[in-house]
Amino acid sequence: QVQVVESGGGLVQPGGSLRLSCAASGSFFSIYHMGWYRQAPGKQRDLVAFINSVGNTNYADSVKGRFTISRDNAKNTVYLQMNSLKPEDTAVYYCNAHYFDNTYWGQGTQVTVSS
């Protein structure tokens, strides 16, 4: 089994920055495709950023130019650098690891952007 644990969320003012971390257990982290998702109250869970096993990335249009996903396979960790945060970025952010039919979710970390 793979354990996925997010950290780094919190309260930040509009225009501020946060870096989320997702630490995964296991010996095969490098082959997993990793994604950051977010879910606001009353909304569906949406993909924010994706990075596959070889480092290819894509982003939701709403965060392009502001968020950056990266991975450090030596540390079994994926990051989401969030800059120029807006109130509409407020959500619970979830980390996902996927390989074929195996999918693992973290517990989520709350990000609140408010003045």
SVG drawing of the C-alpha trace seen along z (x, -y; Angstrom):
<svg xmlns="http://www.w3.org/2000/svg" viewBox="-23 -42 40 44">
<polyline fill="none" stroke="black" stroke-width="0.4" points="0.0,0.0 1.0,-3.6 0.6,-6.3 0.1,-9.9 0.4,-12.8 -0.1,-16.5 1.2,-19.4 1.8,-23.1 -1.7,-24.5 -2.8,-27.5 -4.2,-31.0 -2.7,-33.5 -3.6,-36.9 -4.5,-37.5 -1.3,-37.9 0.6,-35.7 2.3,-32.3 2.3,-28.9 4.1,-25.7 2.3,-22.4 4.2,-19.2 3.0,-15.6 5.1,-12.8 4.5,-9.3 5.7,-6.0 6.8,-3.0 9.7,-1.9 8.2,-2.8 7.4,-6.5 9.2,-7.4 6.8,-5.4 3.6,-7.0 1.8,-9.8 1.1,-12.6 -1.6,-15.1 -2.8,-18.0 -6.6,-18.3 -8.8,-20.8 -12.3,-20.9 -14.2,-23.9 -17.4,-23.6 -20.3,-22.7 -18.0,-22.1 -16.6,-19.1 -13.0,-17.9 -11.0,-19.3 -7.5,-18.6 -5.2,-21.6 -1.8,-20.3 -0.4,-17.0 3.1,-15.6 3.8,-12.2 6.6,-9.8 9.0,-11.4 8.2,-15.0 5.7,-16.1 3.2,-18.6 -0.1,-20.2 -2.3,-22.7 -5.8,-23.9 -6.3,-27.1 -7.2,-28.9 -3.8,-28.4 -1.5,-28.6 1.3,-31.0 0.8,-31.1 1.2,-27.5 4.1,-25.1 4.1,-21.4 7.4,-19.5 8.7,-16.3 11.8,-15.1 11.9,-11.3 14.9,-11.0 12.6,-12.3 9.4,-10.6 7.8,-14.1 5.8,-16.2 5.3,-19.9 2.9,-22.6 4.3,-26.1 1.4,-28.5 2.0,-32.2 -0.3,-35.2 -3.0,-33.5 -6.6,-34.6 -9.6,-34.1 -11.0,-31.7 -8.1,-29.4 -9.6,-28.6 -10.2,-24.9 -9.0,-21.6 -6.0,-20.5 -5.5,-16.7 -2.5,-14.8 -3.1,-11.8 -0.8,-9.0 -1.8,-6.8 -0.3,-3.9 -2.6,-2.0 -5.6,-1.0 -3.9,-1.8 -4.9,-5.1 -4.0,-6.6 -5.3,-9.8 -4.0,-11.9 -6.2,-13.4 -6.1,-16.9 -4.8,-20.2 -6.8,-23.3 -5.8,-26.5 -7.6,-29.6 -6.9,-32.9 -8.5,-35.8 -7.8,-39.4"/>
</svg>
